[in-house]
Amino acid sequence: MRTVLRIERHTRLPVWPAWQGLVLTALSQLGGPFRGAADQLEYKYGGRVCPIPLSQSQSDPFVLLVHHRHAFRRFDFLRPLFSRLILPEGFPAHPHRGFETITYVLPGRGGLLHRDSFGCKMRYGDGAVQWMTAGDGMLHEEMWDVESADEFELYQLWLNLPAKHKRRRPNVQLLVDGAADEAPRAIKTNVVERAGAMNVERGRIAHSTFKAGAVVERLLADGRADADSACGAKTWSPVTIAHIEIRAKGVSHALRIPTGWNALVYVRRGAVDIGAQGDGAATAAHAATAASFDSQRSAHEADGGAAVRVGTYETAYLSRSGETLMLTSAAEGVCDVLVLAGEPINEPLVSQGTMVMNSQAEVEEAVRDYSTGKFGLPWDHTLDDGSWAQRCKNFLQRFGIREEASSKVE
């Protein structure tokens, strides 16, 4: 059974709206119950982002995890000033090479407007996943879809590619919740409006319920690579990505993870006991784990497989031994976690800016290629769709890349 090696709580940064995030940050600094109150207010009202850099030794093939929780309200009188003078509402065009970006919009939340240098435009939100393989290099922008919603929450994950796949042609997968046909979605934005020269693949997130609905599991990747994947995304190395909700205290859920894989658990809501199955009662290991709420906690081992409690907005790094991850809800309400597990690639990794390669020389080559236009022609996020599409066509013609026959994909 998997055990906890260490637990960390990373700094949460104020943004969108920044003034609200600053209030939450000040409240968190008071510690104790004030930190818990700030966490609950963030979940309800937004205003912070948490970037979590992942170590190669314990997280390979995962490079970075970011949790966003934002709100764009029409009555916020500071919003126009902030977006015009300080930070636009999203992420303007920027380059990537050598890895994949996975953007998972939490169910019921607003999403993003995507445009890239291969001429693809899409809207996605409310439980959808955009799985973008940057491969040989591309530009993309992701702007908050503020016309569709006010409340936004998502995870963005950087997933390394094996060396043999780092220079493959870019492509995008758009995954929707497997339960989408069974219930109406609140925000209908999971649409590819223009394919351009991008290969856009459709897929489904495996949506399962267990224990009379007390456990909901959404599987973004099922642990198998490439065409072997039965559900979720096609991946270039074996990974499991699972969003799990446990809706009653003391209920347990087991997830199989092959021995030797790296694995971590991030808690979005509530608290979870990792380890031995039980009724949610705290053990001595729980108490030792919960004693410190520093932003970077020291390592502590789980004795003899005893469960260790992980609280809201904490990340638990797990041992490589054992094939079962046991999660037990320790919260009165919903316990909501993200599980990342993957077979280590075990290759050198050099990450600089938005490039993830195997050597410094490869990173420098990527920067040169971007500077000379090999990733595409940059554009401003305010550029209209017609002008943006023409820039993409100029880039594609320059390098002899053909556009898809259809300019619109439903």
LINDA-V276432 format. One record per pair of residues at least 24 apart in sequence whose C-alpha atoms are under 8 Angstrom apart, sorted by sequence separation. I is the first residue (numbers start at 1). GAP is how many residues later the second one is. If there is no record, write none. Layout:
[[I | GAP] [I | GAP]]
//
This chain:
[[46 | 24] [47 | 24] [104 | 24] [105 | 24] [116 | 24] [218 | 24] [219 | 24] [283 | 24] [285 | 24] [21 | 25] [45 | 25] [46 | 25] [104 | 25] [115 | 25] [116 | 25] [206 | 25] [217 | 25] [218 | 25] [252 | 25] [283 | 25] [20 | 26] [21 | 26] [43 | 26] [45 | 26] [103 | 26] [104 | 26] [114 | 26] [115 | 26] [135 | 26] [172 | 26] [174 | 26] [178 | 26] [205 | 26] [206 | 26] [217 | 26] [218 | 26] [252 | 26] [20 | 27] [21 | 27] [42 | 27] [102 | 27] [103 | 27] [114 | 27] [115 | 27] [171 | 27] [172 | 27] [173 | 27] [174 | 27] [175 | 27] [176 | 27] [177 | 27] [178 | 27] [204 | 27] [205 | 27] [217 | 27] [282 | 27] [19 | 28] [102 | 28] [103 | 28] [113 | 28] [114 | 28] [170 | 28] [171 | 28] [172 | 28] [173 | 28] [174 | 28] [175 | 28] [176 | 28] [177 | 28] [178 | 28] [179 | 28] [203 | 28] [204 | 28] [205 | 28] [216 | 28] [217 | 28] [250 | 28] [251 | 28] [17 | 29] [18 | 29] [101 | 29] [102 | 29] [113 | 29] [114 | 29] [170 | 29] [171 | 29] [172 | 29] [173 | 29] [174 | 29] [175 | 29] [176 | 29] [177 | 29] [178 | 29] [203 | 29] [204 | 29] [215 | 29] [216 | 29] [250 | 29] [251 | 29] [276 | 29] [16 | 30] [17 | 30] [18 | 30] [101 | 30] [102 | 30] [112 | 30] [113 | 30] [135 | 30] [136 | 30] [137 | 30] [173 | 30] [175 | 30] [177 | 30] [203 | 30] [215 | 30] [216 | 30] [249 | 30] [250 | 30] [275 | 30] [276 | 30] [277 | 30] [16 | 31] [17 | 31] [100 | 31] [101 | 31] [112 | 31] [113 | 31] [135 | 31] [136 | 31] [215 | 31] [249 | 31] [275 | 31] [276 | 31] [15 | 32] [16 | 32] [100 | 32] [101 | 32] [112 | 32] [113 | 32] [135 | 32] [136 | 32] [137 | 32] [138 | 32] [214 | 32] [215 | 32] [275 | 32] [14 | 33] [15 | 33] [100 | 33] [101 | 33] [111 | 33] [112 | 33] [135 | 33] [136 | 33] [137 | 33] [214 | 33] [274 | 33] [275 | 33] [14 | 34] [15 | 34] [99 | 34] [100 | 34] [110 | 34] [111 | 34] [135 | 34] [136 | 34] [214 | 34] [273 | 34] [274 | 34] [13 | 35] [14 | 35] [99 | 35] [100 | 35] [110 | 35] [134 | 35] [135 | 35] [273 | 35] [274 | 35] [12 | 36] [13 | 36] [98 | 36] [99 | 36] [110 | 36] [134 | 36] [273 | 36] [274 | 36] [12 | 37] [13 | 37] [97 | 37] [98 | 37] [133 | 37] [134 | 37] [214 | 37] [272 | 37] [273 | 37] [12 | 38] [96 | 38] [97 | 38] [98 | 38] [110 | 38] [111 | 38] [132 | 38] [133 | 38] [149 | 38] [215 | 38] [271 | 38] [272 | 38] [11 | 39] [12 | 39] [96 | 39] [97 | 39] [98 | 39] [110 | 39] [132 | 39] [133 | 39] [148 | 39] [271 | 39] [272 | 39] [10 | 40] [11 | 40] [97 | 40] [109 | 40] [110 | 40] [132 | 40] [271 | 40] [10 | 41] [96 | 41] [97 | 41] [110 | 41] [111 | 41] [131 | 41] [132 | 41] [148 | 41] [177 | 41] [270 | 41] [271 | 41] [10 | 42] [95 | 42] [96 | 42] [109 | 42] [110 | 42] [111 | 42] [130 | 42] [131 | 42] [269 | 42] [270 | 42] [95 | 43] [96 | 43] [109 | 43] [110 | 43] [111 | 43] [130 | 43] [131 | 43] [267 | 43] [269 | 43] [95 | 44] [109 | 44] [129 | 44] [130 | 44] [131 | 44] [267 | 44] [268 | 44] [269 | 44] [94 | 45] [95 | 45] [109 | 45] [129 | 45] [130 | 45] [267 | 45] [268 | 45] [93 | 46] [94 | 46] [128 | 46] [129 | 46] [267 | 46] [268 | 46] [93 | 47] [94 | 47] [105 | 47] [106 | 47] [128 | 47] [129 | 47] [266 | 47] [267 | 47] [92 | 48] [93 | 48] [105 | 48] [106 | 48] [128 | 48] [266 | 48] [267 | 48] [280 | 48] [92 | 49] [93 | 49] [105 | 49] [106 | 49] [127 | 49] [128 | 49] [266 | 49] [277 | 49] [279 | 49] [280 | 49] [281 | 49] [91 | 50] [92 | 50] [104 | 50] [105 | 50] [127 | 50] [265 | 50] [266 | 50] [275 | 50] [276 | 50] [277 | 50] [278 | 50] [280 | 50] [90 | 51] [91 | 51] [92 | 51] [103 | 51] [104 | 51] [264 | 51] [265 | 51] [274 | 51] [275 | 51] [277 | 51] [90 | 52] [91 | 52] [103 | 52] [104 | 52] [264 | 52] [265 | 52] [274 | 52] [275 | 52] [17 | 53] [90 | 53] [102 | 53] [103 | 53] [264 | 53] [265 | 53] [274 | 53] [16 | 54] [17 | 54] [89 | 54] [90 | 54] [102 | 54] [103 | 54] [263 | 54] [264 | 54] [273 | 54] [274 | 54] [15 | 55] [16 | 55] [17 | 55] [89 | 55] [101 | 55] [102 | 55] [263 | 55] [272 | 55] [273 | 55] [16 | 56] [101 | 56] [102 | 56] [262 | 56] [263 | 56] [272 | 56] [273 | 56] [101 | 57] [102 | 57] [175 | 57] [262 | 57] [263 | 57] [272 | 57] [273 | 57] [100 | 58] [101 | 58] [175 | 58] [262 | 58] [271 | 58] [272 | 58] [99 | 59] [100 | 59] [126 | 59] [261 | 59] [270 | 59] [271 | 59] [272 | 59] [99 | 60] [100 | 60] [126 | 60] [173 | 60] [260 | 60] [270 | 60] [271 | 60] [99 | 61] [100 | 61] [126 | 61] [259 | 61] [260 | 61] [270 | 61] [17 | 62] [98 | 62] [99 | 62] [125 | 62] [126 | 62] [128 | 62] [259 | 62] [270 | 62] [98 | 63] [125 | 63] [126 | 63] [259 | 63] [270 | 63] [272 | 63] [124 | 64] [125 | 64] [258 | 64] [259 | 64] [270 | 64] [271 | 64] [124 | 65] [125 | 65] [257 | 65] [258 | 65] [269 | 65] [270 | 65] [123 | 66] [124 | 66] [257 | 66] [269 | 66] [270 | 66] [98 | 67] [99 | 67] [123 | 67] [124 | 67] [256 | 67] [257 | 67] [268 | 67] [269 | 67] [98 | 68] [122 | 68] [123 | 68] [256 | 68] [257 | 68] [267 | 68] [268 | 68] [269 | 68] [97 | 69] [98 | 69] [122 | 69] [123 | 69] [255 | 69] [256 | 69] [267 | 69] [268 | 69] [97 | 70] [122 | 70] [123 | 70] [254 | 70] [255 | 70] [267 | 70] [268 | 70] [121 | 71] [122 | 71] [165 | 71] [254 | 71] [255 | 71] [266 | 71] [267 | 71] [120 | 72] [121 | 72] [122 | 72] [254 | 72] [265 | 72] [266 | 72] [16 | 73] [120 | 73] [121 | 73] [253 | 73] [254 | 73] [265 | 73] [266 | 73] [72 | 74] [120 | 74] [121 | 74] [162 | 74] [252 | 74] [253 | 74] [265 | 74] [119 | 75] [120 | 75] [161 | 75] [162 | 75] [252 | 75] [253 | 75] [264 | 75] [265 | 75] [119 | 76] [120 | 76] [161 | 76] [252 | 76] [263 | 76] [264 | 76] [73 | 77] [108 | 77] [110 | 77] [119 | 77] [120 | 77] [251 | 77] [252 | 77] [263 | 77] [264 | 77] [72 | 78] [108 | 78] [109 | 78] [111 | 78] [118 | 78] [119 | 78] [120 | 78] [250 | 78] [251 | 78] [263 | 78] [71 | 79] [72 | 79] [108 | 79] [118 | 79] [119 | 79] [249 | 79] [250 | 79] [262 | 79] [263 | 79] [71 | 80] [118 | 80] [249 | 80] [250 | 80] [261 | 80] [262 | 80] [70 | 81] [71 | 81] [248 | 81] [249 | 81] [261 | 81] [262 | 81] [69 | 82] [70 | 82] [246 | 82] [247 | 82] [249 | 82] [261 | 82] [262 | 82] [69 | 83] [70 | 83] [246 | 83] [248 | 83] [249 | 83] [260 | 83] [261 | 83] [68 | 84] [69 | 84] [248 | 84] [249 | 84] [257 | 84] [68 | 85] [69 | 85] [248 | 85] [249 | 85] [67 | 86] [68 | 86] [247 | 86] [248 | 86] [67 | 87] [68 | 87] [247 | 87] [248 | 87] [67 | 88] [68 | 88] [246 | 88] [247 | 88] [66 | 89] [67 | 89] [245 | 89] [246 | 89] [65 | 90] [66 | 90] [245 | 90] [246 | 90] [65 | 91] [66 | 91] [129 | 91] [245 | 91] [65 | 92] [244 | 92] [245 | 92] [64 | 93] [65 | 93] [243 | 93] [244 | 93] [63 | 94] [64 | 94] [243 | 94] [244 | 94] [62 | 95] [63 | 95] [64 | 95] [243 | 95] [244 | 95] [62 | 96] [63 | 96] [242 | 96] [243 | 96] [62 | 97] [63 | 97] [241 | 97] [242 | 97] [61 | 98] [62 | 98] [241 | 98] [242 | 98] [61 | 99] [240 | 99] [241 | 99] [60 | 100] [61 | 100] [240 | 100] [241 | 100] [239 | 101] [240 | 101] [131 | 102] [239 | 102] [240 | 102] [239 | 103] [238 | 104] [239 | 104] [46 | 105] [237 | 105] [238 | 105] [45 | 106] [46 | 106] [237 | 106] [237 | 108] [223 | 119] [162 | 183] [163 | 184] [162 | 185] [166 | 191] [163 | 194] [163 | 195] [160 | 196] [197 | 199] [60 | 202] [59 | 203] [58 | 204] [59 | 204] [197 | 204] [58 | 205] [59 | 205] [197 | 205] [198 | 205] [197 | 206] [198 | 206] [196 | 207] [197 | 207] [195 | 208] [196 | 208] [195 | 209] [196 | 210] [195 | 211] [196 | 211] [195 | 212] [194 | 213] [195 | 213] [193 | 214] [194 | 214] [195 | 214] [193 | 215] [194 | 215] [192 | 216] [193 | 216] [192 | 217] [193 | 217] [191 | 218] [192 | 218] [191 | 219] [137 | 229] [137 | 233] [139 | 236] [137 | 237] [138 | 237] [139 | 237] [137 | 238] [138 | 238] [139 | 239] [141 | 240] [99 | 256] [97 | 257] [98 | 257] [99 | 257] [96 | 258] [97 | 258] [98 | 258] [99 | 258] [117 | 258] [118 | 258] [58 | 259] [95 | 259] [96 | 259] [97 | 259] [98 | 259] [117 | 259] [95 | 260] [96 | 260] [97 | 260] [117 | 260] [117 | 261] [97 | 269] [4 | 270] [119 | 270] [3 | 271] [4 | 271] [2 | 272] [3 | 272] [2 | 273] [39 | 273] [119 | 273] [1 | 274] [39 | 274] [118 | 274] [119 | 274] [1 | 275] [95 | 275] [117 | 275] [117 | 278] [118 | 278] [62 | 280] [95 | 280] [61 | 281] [60 | 282] [61 | 282] [59 | 283] [60 | 283] [61 | 283] [9 | 284] [11 | 284] [60 | 284] [61 | 284] [94 | 284] [9 | 285] [10 | 285] [59 | 285] [60 | 285] [93 | 285] [9 | 286] [10 | 286] [60 | 286] [93 | 286] [8 | 287] [9 | 287] [93 | 287] [8 | 288] [9 | 288] [92 | 288] [93 | 288] [7 | 289] [8 | 289] [92 | 289] [7 | 290] [8 | 290] [6 | 291] [7 | 291] [6 | 292] [7 | 292] [6 | 293] [7 | 293] [56 | 293] [5 | 294] [6 | 294] [5 | 295] [6 | 295] [4 | 296] [5 | 296] [4 | 297] [5 | 297] [3 | 298] [4 | 298] [3 | 299] [3 | 302] [2 | 303] [7 | 303] [10 | 303] [1 | 304] [3 | 304] [4 | 304] [9 | 304] [10 | 304] [3 | 305] [9 | 305] [8 | 306] [9 | 306] [7 | 307] [8 | 307] [7 | 308] [8 | 308] [7 | 309] [6 | 310] [7 | 310] [5 | 311] [6 | 311] [4 | 312] [5 | 312] [6 | 312] [4 | 313] [5 | 313] [4 | 314] [5 | 314] [3 | 315] [4 | 315] [2 | 316] [3 | 316] [2 | 317] [2 | 318] [2 | 319] [1 | 320] [2 | 320] [1 | 321] [2 | 321] [1 | 322] [2 | 322] [3 | 322] [1 | 323] [2 | 323] [1 | 324] [2 | 324] [1 | 325]]
//
